[in-house]
Amino acid sequence: MVILITASSALADGWADSLQLQDAVRLPDLAALNRSSVPADSLVLLDLAGAVAGEQDILYACRHCRVLALSSLPQDEEGLRWLQWGAVAYAHAMSTPDLLLQVFDTVQAGGTWVGRSIMQQLCARFGRQLPAAAAPDWRTRLSEREQDVVAALREGRANKDIARLLEISERTVKAHLTSVFQKFGVEDRLQLLLKLTGH
């Protein structure tokens, strides 16, 4: 089940049109969501502009549903806070239809979606927790160049920055990352760093 929570009917209509969700349930706020008997694991697109809710309502919603927190004025601090509460995505409420579909598909497939800036912060945060030399076991599975790419990833660097640092093309960085993801059975850089840090 997909639920749209916003005070703006125009915004709800835009989401529904972009995602072809004409049968989505529309609710006024998180309290209404928490009072209703929606199936566990429902997808909730939540407009944060109208989200005047207590932390208990937010935590309850995030535990029982997959919440896509959508902000009219996205800020990294807000996004990180919503992710800590259990949201599975944080994006601009007025994202283009293509981007909104990408976010929706990622979450529907069981993934988490955040913007580049938040992803870099999370990578740097978890990358710092990765033992440098104490646990070399993960390194034995990688080529020397893949180890270099992972080391740069631990610093929260973007592909372009890694390419510049290692004096290789961005395409080569992507090829190394794809190889590393396959070796560890993960889909993205955050999952890789979480796996390497034991989270």
N, C-alpha and C positions, 0 to 999 in steps of 0.2 A: 504494500500500500504506500502511496505517496501523499504527503500532507504538505500543504503550503500555508505558512503562518506569516501573515503580513496585514497591516492595516490598510495597505494600498491595493485596491482592486486592480489598478493599472499594472502594478508590479507583478501581482499574482497572474494576471492575464498574460503578461510578457513571459514569465517563467513557463506557464502552461503551453503557450504557443511554441516557444523555443524547444521545449522538451516533449512536445506532443502529449501533454498530460491533461486532456480535457476532462478526464474522470477523477482527477486528484481531489482529495478532500481539502476544504479550506476552513481554517480555524483562526480565531482572532488573536490568540496568544498561547504561551506555553502552559499557563494554568489550565486553559481549556483542553489542551493536549493531554495533560497529566490527569484530568478528570475523566477523559473519554477512554473507552476500551479499544485502543488501536492494537493491531497485531504487533508483537515484539519484532524488532528489527525493521519497522517501517522506516522509510526514508522521509526525513523532514527538512524542507527548505525553510529556513528561519530568517526573516528580515530582522536584523539587529537594531534597525532604527526604531522599531516599535517594541523591542523586546525589553519591557520593564518587568523583570522577573527576579525573584529572589534566588540566591545561589542554590537553595534546596530544589526549587522547580527546575533549574538548569541541570543540576546533577541528575535528578530523576529522569528528565527527558533524555539526557545523553546516555544514561545506563540502559534505557528501554528502547530507544530508537537510534537510528543513525542520523545524526543532526549535521546538516550542511549549514554552517553559520555564514550568512551573507550580509556584508556590511556596505553601507553607502559611502562610508569614509574609512576604508580599511587601513589599519595600523598594525604593525608587527606585534606590539604589546598586546593588543586586543586579540589578535589571532592566536598567539601563544597561550593566552589565558583560556580561550575557548577550546583549544586542543588539550590543555591540561584538564579541563572539565570533562572531556570525552568526545568533543565534536570530531567528526571524521573528515571535515573539509572546512576551509576558510577561504572565502573569495569575495570579490566585489559583487554587490547585489545587482548591479546593472551591467554585468559582464555581457560580452557579445554572445549571441546564440551559440556560436561554435565553441567558445570557451566554456560556457555553461554546460553544454552537452558533454564536453571532455571531463569536466568536474563530476557531473552526474554519472557518466559511464564508469569513471574510476571508482567512485564510491559504490555504485551498484555491483561492481565486480569484486568488492571487498577491500578496496584500497583506501588510502588516505590522500587527500589532495590539499596542498598548500602552495602559495606563491614562491617564487624563487628566493626572495629575501628571507622569508621564514625558513625555507629549506636550508639555506646556507647557515643560518644561525643554529638550527638543530644539528646539522652536520658538524659544525665547529664544537658545539656543546658535547655531543657524543664522541666525536673524534678525540677530544682531550681526555676522555675516559679510557681510551684504548691504550693498553700498555705498549710502550715504545719497544722495549727489547725483552721484557720479562716473559712474554708469551709468543715466541716466534713460530708456533705451530701453524698459524694461519698464513704466515709468509711462505712456508714451504710449498704451498699450493699455487703460488703466483710467480710469474716471471719477474725479473728485476724491474722492468719498466712498469709492470702492473703494480708492484710495490710502491714505486715512485708516485704513480697516479693516486693510489690509496692514501699515501702520506699527504699529498696535496689536498685530497678530499677531506681528510681529518681536520684540516685548517678551515674548512667551510668554503673553499674556492669553487668558483664556477668553471665550467669546461673551458671557456675562453682563457681564463686566468691560468688554469693548469697547462694548457697548450703553450702559452707564453713562457711560463716558468720552466717547462721541460723542453722548450724549443722543438715542439712537434705540432702537427696540425690539430685543429679541433676535431676533425674527423677521426684522427688516430686516437685521441683521448676517448671519444665515444666508443671506438672499437675495443680499446682496453677495458673500459667500464663494462661493456656488454659481456666480454669474456669473464671478467671478475664476477659479475652478477650471476652468470651461468654456473661458474665454479662453486658458488656459495648458495645457489638456489634461491636468489632474491630477485626482486623486480626493480629496485631503485636504490639510490645512494643512502637514503636514510635507513632502509631495511638492512643494507649491508653493514652500516656502522652499528646499528642495534645488535645485529648478529655477532659482530666481532667484539662488542663490549659485553656480551652475555645478557643483554636485556631481553 
